[in-house]
Amino acid sequence: MKIIIANKSHASYAEIICNTIEESAKVRGTGIARRTPEYIINKMEKGNAVIALDDEKFAGFCYIETWSHDKYVANSGLIVHPDYRNHGLAKEIKKVIFEHSRTKYPEAKIFGITTGLAVMKINYELGYQPVTFSELTDDETFWKGCQTCKNYDILTRTERKMCLCTGMLYDPEKKKELKKIEKPKSKFNDKAFQRLKHIKQTLFYKKEKLEK
């Protein structure tokens, strides 16, 4: 297995990448927008993606999005082919795309929003911290991407301040400060994140029922 920076020579994998992302979204019940092969190829040609290959067989993929004139970066479209899941490949891909993002955009803040505890844990281990949505990019293009999610009404009801997703951010400047202080890193508390998610669900769904 190799995880490498994708380039135009990997364009032939674009279709299977798109199909795998779409099928995974259907299984999870999320409203993620379908990527087109042309979009994926564009990321490859710009050197803004990584691909995992088992010899010549597609195993996984992830790409970089930039926002607010490269001040913010998101690692998006993380996907692992069903044949290679539950072996830690997603974590390895995430590490490679994260380091690639830091190398290519050293001053950028790297962020993401997710409801998945596994992704939250990986992000936390990489140095991300939970933040409010106000600390993320205010680029309208990014937030428009949430329109296909089934929870988009929650995001709009709260004036984009809160949703079932948790915002996470890696700030290179804050990391420099923490290194100077040499503050020990605490362990990821998945139970705390589960409680937070449950509170959000109870709060928003209860409000939704009352409005009906």
Accessible surface in RSA format (square Angstrom, percent):
REM  Atomic radii and reference values for relative SASA: ProtOr
REM  Chains: A
REM  Algorithm: Lee & Richards
REM  Probe-radius: 1.40
REM  Slices: 20
REM RES _ NUM      All-atoms   Total-Side   Main-Chain    Non-polar    All polar
REM                ABS   REL    ABS   REL    ABS   REL    ABS   REL    ABS   REL
RES MET A   1   117.39  60.8  45.48  30.1  71.91 171.2  46.76  39.8  70.63  93.6
RES LYS A   2    97.65  47.6  92.66  56.9   4.98  11.9  53.36  48.0  44.28  47.2
RES ILE A   3    41.85  23.8  17.76  13.2  24.09  58.1  17.76  12.8  24.09  65.4
RES ILE A   4    59.46  33.8  55.05  41.0   4.41  10.6  59.46  42.8   0.00   0.0
RES ILE A   5    71.36  40.6  61.84  46.1   9.52  23.0  61.84  44.5   9.52  25.8
RES ALA A   6     0.85   0.8   0.00   0.0   0.85   1.9   0.00   0.0   0.85   2.3
RES ASN A   7    68.68  47.4  68.68  66.4   0.00   0.0  29.18  70.2  39.50  38.2
RES LYS A   8   153.73  75.0 143.98  88.3   9.75  23.2  86.31  77.7  67.42  71.8
RES SER A   9    85.19  72.0  51.79  69.1  33.41  77.0  53.45 113.8  31.74  44.5
RES HIS A  10    17.85   9.8  17.85  12.4   0.00   0.0   8.29   8.5   9.56  11.1
RES ALA A  11    31.46  28.9  25.90  40.0   5.56  12.6  26.04  36.7   5.42  14.4
RES SER A  12   101.02  85.4  61.71  82.4  39.31  90.6  59.64 127.0  41.38  58.0
RES TYR A  13    32.16  15.0  31.76  18.1   0.40   1.0  25.35  19.1   6.80   8.4
RES ALA A  14     2.07   1.9   2.07   3.2   0.00   0.0   2.07   2.9   0.00   0.0
RES GLU A  15    88.98  51.1  87.27  66.0   1.71   4.1  49.96  96.6  39.02  31.9
RES ILE A  16    68.46  39.0  65.70  48.9   2.76   6.7  67.25  48.4   1.21   3.3
RES ILE A  17     0.00   0.0   0.00   0.0   0.00   0.0   0.00   0.0   0.00   0.0
RES CYS A  18     0.34   0.3   0.00   0.0   0.34   0.8   0.00   0.0   0.34   0.4
RES ASN A  19    60.61  41.8  59.86  57.8   0.74   1.8  20.28  48.8  40.33  39.0
RES THR A  20    11.61   8.3   6.85   6.9   4.75  11.3   6.73   9.0   4.88   7.4
RES ILE A  21     7.73   4.4   6.72   5.0   1.00   2.4   6.72   4.8   1.00   2.7
RES GLU A  22    50.17  28.8  48.39  36.6   1.78   4.2  10.63  20.6  39.54  32.3
RES GLU A  23    93.54  53.7  93.47  70.7   0.07   0.2  42.48  82.2  51.06  41.7
RES SER A  24    12.01  10.2   8.55  11.4   3.46   8.0   3.26   6.9   8.75  12.3
RES ALA A  25     5.72   5.3   5.72   8.8   0.00   0.0   5.72   8.1   0.00   0.0
RES LYS A  26   133.84  65.3 107.56  66.0  26.28  62.6  75.93  68.3  57.91  61.7
RES VAL A  27   132.72  87.3 100.31  90.8  32.41  78.1 107.99  93.8  24.73  67.1
RES ARG A  28   137.48  57.7 105.29  53.7  32.19  76.6  66.89  91.4  70.59  42.8
RES GLY A  29    36.96  45.6   0.00   N/A  36.96  45.6  30.10  82.6   6.87  15.4
RES THR A  30    56.68  40.3  43.11  43.7  13.57  32.3  44.43  59.7  12.25  18.5
RES GLY A  31    20.83  25.7   0.00   N/A  20.83  25.7  19.30  53.0   1.54   3.4
RES ILE A  32    70.79  40.3  45.93  34.2  24.85  59.9  53.52  38.5  17.27  46.9
RES ALA A  33    48.16  44.3  42.63  65.8   5.54  12.6  46.73  65.8   1.43   3.8
RES ARG A  34   102.93  43.2  75.32  38.4  27.61  65.7  46.29  63.3  56.64  34.3
RES ARG A  35    32.31  13.6  27.91  14.2   4.40  10.5  12.87  17.6  19.44  11.8
RES THR A  36    64.38  45.8  63.76  64.6   0.61   1.5  56.56  76.0   7.82  11.8
RES PRO A  37    27.51  20.1  27.51  25.1   0.00   0.0  27.51  22.7   0.00   0.0
RES GLU A  38   124.35  71.4 116.48  88.1   7.88  18.8  66.90 129.4  57.45  46.9
RES TYR A  39    80.51  37.6  75.04  42.7   5.47  14.2  72.56  54.5   7.95   9.8
RES ILE A  40     0.00   0.0   0.00   0.0   0.00   0.0   0.00   0.0   0.00   0.0
RES ILE A  41    45.94  26.1  45.94  34.2   0.00   0.0  45.94  33.1   0.00   0.0
RES ASN A  42    60.60  41.8  58.98  57.0   1.63   3.9  13.91  33.5  46.69  45.1
RES LYS A  43    20.43  10.0  20.43  12.5   0.00   0.0   2.02   1.8  18.41  19.6
RES MET A  44     0.59   0.3   0.00   0.0   0.59   1.4   0.00   0.0   0.59   0.8
RES GLU A  45   106.88  61.4  73.18  55.4  33.69  80.2  19.47  37.7  87.40  71.4
RES LYS A  46   123.67  60.3 105.10  64.5  18.57  44.2  65.21  58.7  58.46  62.3
RES GLY A  47    18.20  22.4   0.00   N/A  18.20  22.4  17.38  47.7   0.82   1.8
RES ASN A  48    10.22   7.0  10.22   9.9   0.00   0.0   0.00   0.0  10.22   9.9
RES ALA A  49     0.00   0.0   0.00   0.0   0.00   0.0   0.00   0.0   0.00   0.0
RES VAL A  50     0.00   0.0   0.00   0.0   0.00   0.0   0.00   0.0   0.00   0.0
RES ILE A  51     0.11   0.1   0.00   0.0   0.11   0.3   0.11   0.1   0.00   0.0
RES ALA A  52     0.02   0.0   0.00   0.0   0.02   0.1   0.00   0.0   0.02   0.1
RES LEU A  53     5.11   2.8   5.04   3.6   0.07   0.2   5.04   3.5   0.07   0.2
RES ASP A  54    49.91  35.0  47.10  46.9   2.81   6.6   1.90   4.5  48.01  47.9
RES ASP A  55   118.19  82.8 104.78 104.3  13.41  31.7  32.72  77.0  85.47  85.2
RES GLU A  56   131.69  75.6 122.72  92.8   8.97  21.4  64.51 124.8  67.18  54.9
RES LYS A  57   100.59  49.1  92.42  56.7   8.17  19.5  68.78  61.9  31.81  33.9
RES PHE A  58     4.27   2.1   1.05   0.7   3.22   8.4   1.05   0.6   3.22   9.2
RES ALA A  59     0.00   0.0   0.00   0.0   0.00   0.0   0.00   0.0   0.00   0.0
RES GLY A  60     0.00   0.0   0.00   N/A   0.00   0.0   0.00   0.0   0.00   0.0
RES PHE A  61     0.00   0.0   0.00   0.0   0.00   0.0   0.00   0.0   0.00   0.0
RES CYS A  62     0.00   0.0   0.00   0.0   0.00   0.0   0.00   0.0   0.00   0.0
RES TYR A  63     4.81   2.2   4.81   2.7   0.00   0.0   0.00   0.0   4.81   5.9
RES ILE A  64     0.08   0.0   0.00   0.0   0.08   0.2   0.00   0.0   0.08   0.2
RES GLU A  65    24.69  14.2  24.69  18.7   0.00   0.0   1.88   3.6  22.81  18.6
RES THR A  66    43.53  31.0  27.59  28.0  15.94  38.0   1.66   2.2  41.87  63.3
RES TRP A  67    32.74  13.1  28.77  13.9   3.97   9.3  32.74  17.5   0.00   0.0
RES SER A  68    21.29  18.0  13.52  18.0   7.78  17.9  19.63  41.8   1.66   2.3
RES HIS A  69   176.85  96.7 144.22 100.2  32.63  83.5 101.85 105.0  75.00  87.3
RES ASP A  70    72.31  50.7  63.97  63.7   8.34  19.7  14.61  34.4  57.70  57.5
RES LYS A  71   138.73  67.7 131.31  80.6   7.42  17.7  78.62  70.8  60.12  64.0
RES TYR A  72    35.83  16.7  35.83  20.4   0.00   0.0  14.80  11.1  21.02  25.9
RES VAL A  73     0.14   0.1   0.14   0.1   0.00   0.0   0.14   0.1   0.00   0.0
RES ALA A  74     5.36   4.9   5.36   8.3   0.00   0.0   5.36   7.5   0.00   0.0
RES ASN A  75    16.36  11.3   0.20   0.2  16.16  38.9   0.20   0.5  16.16  15.6
RES SER A  76    26.77  22.6  20.55  27.4   6.22  14.3  13.07  27.8  13.70  19.2
RES GLY A  77    10.23  12.6   0.00   N/A  10.23  12.6   4.17  11.5   6.05  13.6
RES LEU A  78    48.78  27.2  22.56  16.1  26.22  65.9  22.56  15.8  26.22  70.6
RES ILE A  79    10.17   5.8   8.02   6.0   2.15   5.2  10.17   7.3   0.00   0.0
RES VAL A  80    11.96   7.9   9.11   8.2   2.86   6.9   9.11   7.9   2.86   7.8
RES HIS A  81    32.46  17.7  32.46  22.6   0.00   0.0  12.19  12.6  20.27  23.6
RES PRO A  82    79.26  57.8  60.08  54.8  19.18  69.7  60.58  50.0  18.69 116.1
RES ASP A  83    86.58  60.6  56.68  56.4  29.89  70.7  20.05  47.2  66.53  66.3
RES TYR A  84    32.13  15.0  31.55  17.9   0.59   1.5  25.99  19.5   6.15   7.6
RES ARG A  85    85.80  36.0  76.80  39.1   9.01  21.4  40.40  55.2  45.40  27.5
RES ASN A  86   152.99 105.5 109.04 105.4  43.95 105.8  39.37  94.8 113.62 109.8
RES HIS A  87   150.26  82.1 113.26  78.7  37.00  94.7  79.39  81.8  70.87  82.5
RES GLY A  88    43.45  53.6   0.00   N/A  43.45  53.6  33.77  92.7   9.67  21.7
RES LEU A  89    15.66   8.7  11.69   8.4   3.97  10.0  14.03   9.9   1.63   4.4
RES ALA A  90    34.61  31.8  32.97  50.9   1.63   3.7  32.97  46.4   1.63   4.3
RES LYS A  91    73.41  35.8  72.74  44.6   0.66   1.6  30.12  27.1  43.29  46.1
RES GLU A  92    78.56  45.1  78.52  59.4   0.04   0.1  28.17  54.5  50.39  41.1
RES ILE A  93     0.11   0.1   0.11   0.1   0.00   0.0   0.11   0.1   0.00   0.0
RES LYS A  94    11.57   5.6  11.57   7.1   0.00   0.0   0.20   0.2  11.37  12.1
RES LYS A  95    81.33  39.7  81.03  49.7   0.30   0.7  42.81  38.5  38.52  41.0
RES VAL A  96    46.07  30.3  41.45  37.5   4.63  11.1  45.06  39.1   1.02   2.8
RES ILE A  97     0.00   0.0   0.00   0.0   0.00   0.0   0.00   0.0   0.00   0.0
RES PHE A  98     3.52   1.8   3.52   2.2   0.00   0.0   3.52   2.1   0.00   0.0
RES GLU A  99    88.77  51.0  88.39  66.9   0.38   0.9  45.87  88.7  42.90  35.0
RES HIS A 100    33.73  18.4  28.07  19.5   5.66  14.5  25.34  26.1   8.40   9.8
RES SER A 101     0.21   0.2   0.03   0.0   0.18   0.4   0.03   0.1   0.18   0.3
RES ARG A 102    89.17  37.4  82.96  42.3   6.21  14.8  13.72  18.8  75.45  45.7
RES THR A 103   110.27  78.4  86.33  87.5  23.94  57.1  69.66  93.6  40.61  61.4
RES LYS A 104    81.46  39.7  56.80  34.9  24.66  58.7  55.11  49.6  26.35  28.1
RES TYR A 105    35.43  16.5  30.09  17.1   5.33  13.9  22.29  16.7  13.14  16.2
RES PRO A 106    80.81  58.9  66.59  60.7  14.22  51.7  68.88  56.9  11.94  74.2
RES GLU A 107   129.44  74.3 110.77  83.8  18.67  44.5  63.04 121.9  66.40  54.2
RES ALA A 108     4.13   3.8   0.24   0.4   3.89   8.8   0.71   1.0   3.42   9.1
RES LYS A 109    68.76  33.5  68.76  42.2   0.00   0.0  27.63  24.9  41.13  43.8
RES ILE A 110     1.65   0.9   1.65   1.2   0.00   0.0   1.65   1.2   0.00   0.0
RES PHE A 111     2.13   1.1   0.04   0.0   2.09   5.4   0.04   0.0   2.09   6.0
RES GLY A 112    19.52  24.1   0.00   N/A  19.52  24.1  19.51  53.5   0.01   0.0
RES ILE A 113    45.52  25.9  23.05  17.2  22.47  54.2  23.05  16.6  22.47  61.0
RES THR A 114    23.27  16.6  18.39  18.6   4.88  11.6  13.45  18.1   9.82  14.9
RES THR A 115    42.56  30.3  39.44  40.0   3.12   7.4  11.76  15.8  30.80  46.6
RES GLY A 116    28.64  35.3   0.00   N/A  28.64  35.3  27.41  75.2   1.22   2.7
RES LEU A 117    45.54  25.4  39.32  28.1   6.22  15.6  39.49  27.7   6.05  16.3
RES ALA A 118    74.21  68.2  61.22  94.5  12.99  29.6  69.90  98.4   4.31  11.4
RES VAL A 119    44.13  29.0  44.13  39.9   0.00   0.0  44.13  38.3   0.00   0.0
RES MET A 120     2.24   1.2   2.24   1.5   0.00   0.0   2.24   1.9   0.00   0.0
RES LYS A 121    99.71  48.6  99.71  61.2   0.00   0.0  43.13  38.8  56.57  60.3
RES ILE A 122    19.73  11.2  19.58  14.6   0.15   0.4  19.58  14.1   0.15   0.4
RES ASN A 123     2.03   1.4   2.03   2.0   0.00   0.0   0.00   0.0   2.03   2.0
RES TYR A 124    21.03   9.8  21.03  12.0   0.00   0.0  10.66   8.0  10.38  12.8
RES GLU A 125    74.81  43.0  52.89  40.0  21.92  52.2  34.25  66.3  40.56  33.1
RES LEU A 126    30.30  16.9  16.24  11.6  14.07  35.4  19.87  14.0  10.43  28.1
RES GLY A 127     4.61   5.7   0.00   N/A   4.61   5.7   3.87  10.6   0.74   1.7
RES TYR A 128     1.53   0.7   1.53   0.9   0.00   0.0   0.80   0.6   0.73   0.9
RES GLN A 129    70.19  39.3  70.19  51.3   0.00   0.0  35.84  76.3  34.36  26.1
RES PRO A 130    58.77  42.8  39.80  36.3  18.97  68.9  40.10  33.1  18.66 116.0
RES VAL A 131    28.99  19.1  10.89   9.9  18.10  43.6  19.68  17.1   9.31  25.3
RES THR A 132    82.94  59.0  76.23  77.3   6.71  16.0  79.17 106.3   3.77   5.7
RES PHE A 133    12.42   6.2   7.31   4.5   5.11  13.3   7.50   4.5   4.92  14.1
RES SER A 134   102.23  86.4  62.66  83.6  39.57  91.1  59.00 125.6  43.23  60.6
RES GLU A 135    67.19  38.6  58.64  44.4   8.55  20.4  33.78  65.3  33.41  27.3
RES LEU A 136     7.08   3.9   0.00   0.0   7.08  17.8   0.00   0.0   7.08  19.1
RES THR A 137     1.78   1.3   0.00   0.0   1.78   4.2   0.31   0.4   1.47   2.2
RES ASP A 138   111.21  77.9  99.61  99.1  11.61  27.4  35.92  84.5  75.30  75.1
RES ASP A 139    37.94  26.6  29.80  29.7   8.13  19.2  10.82  25.5  27.11  27.0
RES GLU A 140    95.15  54.6  91.87  69.5   3.28   7.8  52.58 101.7  42.57  34.8
RES THR A 141    89.41  63.6  83.31  84.5   6.10  14.5  52.96  71.1  36.45  55.1
RES PHE A 142    28.21  14.1  24.57  15.2   3.64   9.5  25.13  15.2   3.07   8.8
RES TRP A 143     9.45   3.8   8.81   4.3   0.64   1.5   7.86   4.2   1.59   2.6
RES LYS A 144   128.72  62.8 120.30  73.8   8.42  20.0  65.19  58.7  63.53  67.7
RES GLY A 145    49.54  61.1   0.00   N/A  49.54  61.1  35.02  96.1  14.52  32.5
RES CYS A 146    20.31  15.4  16.31  18.2   4.00   9.4   7.60  19.3  12.71  13.7
RES GLN A 147    99.64  55.7  80.07  58.5  19.57  46.6  16.58  35.3  83.06  63.0
RES THR A 148    75.10  53.4  54.15  54.9  20.96  49.9  61.55  82.7  13.55  20.5
RES CYS A 149    44.38  33.6  38.81  43.3   5.57  13.1  15.14  38.4  29.24  31.5
RES LYS A 150   145.56  71.0 112.05  68.8  33.50  79.8  81.35  73.2  64.20  68.4
RES ASN A 151    19.84  13.7  19.29  18.6   0.54   1.3   1.28   3.1  18.55  17.9
RES TYR A 152    65.27  30.5  63.12  35.9   2.16   5.6  40.57  30.5  24.70  30.4
RES ASP A 153    57.66  40.4  52.35  52.1   5.32  12.6  41.05  96.6  16.61  16.6
RES ILE A 154     2.42   1.4   2.42   1.8   0.00   0.0   2.42   1.7   0.00   0.0
RES LEU A 155     6.83   3.8   6.79   4.9   0.04   0.1   6.79   4.8   0.04   0.1
RES THR A 156    70.44  50.1  51.19  51.9  19.25  45.9  46.27  62.1  24.17  36.5
RES ARG A 157    69.46  29.2  38.82  19.8  30.64  72.9  42.94  58.7  26.52  16.1
RES THR A 158    30.15  21.4  19.30  19.6  10.85  25.9  28.10  37.7   2.05   3.1
RES GLU A 159   131.34  75.4 109.68  83.0  21.66  51.6  46.85  90.6  84.49  69.0
RES ARG A 160    76.31  32.0  68.57  35.0   7.73  18.4  23.63  32.3  52.67  31.9
RES LYS A 161   142.94  69.7 129.73  79.6  13.21  31.4  82.48  74.2  60.47  64.4
RES MET A 162    83.68  43.3  82.25  54.4   1.43   3.4  76.73  65.2   6.95   9.2
RES CYS A 163    10.60   8.0  10.49  11.7   0.12   0.3   1.75   4.4   8.85   9.5
RES LEU A 164     8.90   5.0   7.50   5.4   1.39   3.5   7.50   5.3   1.39   3.8
RES CYS A 165    26.02  19.7  25.98  29.0   0.05   0.1   0.68   1.7  25.34  27.3
RES THR A 166    10.50   7.5   9.58   9.7   0.91   2.2   6.06   8.1   4.44   6.7
RES GLY A 167     1.32   1.6   0.00   N/A   1.32   1.6   0.00   0.0   1.32   3.0
RES MET A 168     0.03   0.0   0.03   0.0   0.00   0.0   0.03   0.0   0.00   0.0
RES LEU A 169     9.35   5.2   5.54   4.0   3.81   9.6   5.54   3.9   3.81  10.2
RES TYR A 170    10.97   5.1  10.91   6.2   0.06   0.2   4.91   3.7   6.06   7.5
RES ASP A 171    14.46  10.1  10.97  10.9   3.49   8.2   3.05   7.2  11.41  11.4
RES PRO A 172    14.23  10.4  12.43  11.3   1.80   6.5  13.15  10.9   1.09   6.7
RES GLU A 173    89.61  51.4  89.37  67.6   0.24   0.6  48.51  93.8  41.10  33.6
RES LYS A 174   107.77  52.6 107.37  65.9   0.41   1.0  71.15  64.0  36.62  39.0
RES LYS A 175    38.58  18.8  38.58  23.7   0.00   0.0  21.52  19.4  17.05  18.2
RES LYS A 176   107.67  52.5 104.36  64.0   3.32   7.9  73.55  66.2  34.12  36.3
RES GLU A 177    98.84  56.7  97.51  73.8   1.32   3.1  30.89  59.7  67.95  55.5
RES LEU A 178    62.61  34.9  60.71  43.4   1.90   4.8  60.97  42.8   1.64   4.4
RES LYS A 179   148.99  72.7 134.22  82.4  14.77  35.2  92.11  82.9  56.89  60.6
RES LYS A 180   171.58  83.7 136.99  84.1  34.58  82.3  92.55  83.3  79.03  84.2
RES ILE A 181   124.19  70.7  98.16  73.1  26.03  62.7 105.07  75.7  19.11  51.9
RES GLU A 182   142.54  81.8 116.15  87.9  26.39  62.8  38.98  75.4 103.56  84.6
RES LYS A 183   141.99  69.3 118.03  72.4  23.96  57.1  65.13  58.6  76.86  81.9
RES PRO A 184   118.69  86.5  97.79  89.1  20.90  76.0 109.26  90.2   9.44  58.7
RES LYS A 185   112.02  54.6  73.98  45.4  38.04  90.6  71.05  63.9  40.97  43.6
RES SER A 186    76.01  64.2  60.75  81.1  15.26  35.1  52.18 111.1  23.82  33.4
RES LYS A 187   187.79  91.6 162.81  99.9  24.98  59.5 113.62 102.3  74.16  79.0
RES PHE A 188    18.89   9.5   5.23   3.2  13.66  35.5   6.05   3.7  12.84  36.8
RES ASN A 189    78.75  54.3  71.64  69.2   7.12  17.1  24.82  59.7  53.94  52.1
RES ASP A 190    68.00  47.6  68.00  67.7   0.00   0.0   9.45  22.2  58.55  58.4
RES LYS A 191   141.08  68.8 140.26  86.1   0.82   2.0  82.88  74.6  58.20  62.0
RES ALA A 192    37.31  34.3  30.98  47.8   6.32  14.4  31.92  45.0   5.38  14.3
RES PHE A 193    21.93  11.0  19.31  12.0   2.61   6.8  20.39  12.4   1.53   4.4
RES GLN A 194    89.97  50.3  84.12  61.5   5.85  13.9  23.08  49.1  66.89  50.7
RES ARG A 195   141.36  59.4 137.97  70.3   3.39   8.1  66.40  90.7  74.96  45.4
RES LEU A 196    70.39  39.2  68.32  48.9   2.08   5.2  70.03  49.2   0.37   1.0
RES LYS A 197    65.26  31.8  63.65  39.1   1.60   3.8  25.60  23.0  39.66  42.2
RES HIS A 198   118.45  64.7 117.43  81.6   1.02   2.6  78.04  80.4  40.40  47.0
RES ILE A 199   106.70  60.7 104.10  77.6   2.60   6.3 106.15  76.4   0.55   1.5
RES LYS A 200    20.01   9.8  19.80  12.2   0.21   0.5  11.68  10.5   8.33   8.9
RES GLN A 201    56.25  31.5  56.10  41.0   0.15   0.4   8.22  17.5  48.03  36.4
RES THR A 202    70.25  50.0  61.60  62.5   8.65  20.6  63.83  85.7   6.43   9.7
RES LEU A 203    96.38  53.7  91.55  65.5   4.83  12.1  95.04  66.7   1.34   3.6
RES PHE A 204     7.26   3.6   7.12   4.4   0.14   0.4   7.12   4.3   0.14   0.4
RES TYR A 205    84.45  39.4  84.28  48.0   0.17   0.4  66.67  50.1  17.79  21.9
RES LYS A 206   131.47  64.1 127.39  78.2   4.08   9.7  73.12  65.8  58.35  62.2
RES LYS A 207    95.71  46.7  93.84  57.6   1.87   4.5  50.61  45.6  45.10  48.0
RES GLU A 208    50.73  29.1  50.57  38.3   0.16   0.4   9.81  19.0  40.92  33.4
RES LYS A 209   156.81  76.5 142.26  87.3  14.55  34.6  86.05  77.4  70.77  75.4
RES LEU A 210   141.17  78.6 110.81  79.3  30.37  76.3 114.59  80.5  26.59  71.5
RES GLU A 211   106.04  60.9  66.56  50.4  39.48  94.0  45.99  88.9  60.06  49.0
RES LYS A 212   196.04  95.6 129.61  79.5  66.43 158.2 102.72  92.5  93.32  99.4
END  Absolute sums over single chains surface
CHAIN  1 A    12268.0      10264.1       2003.9       6976.2       5291.8
END  Absolute sums over all chains
TOTAL         12268.0      10264.1       2003.9       6976.2       5291.8
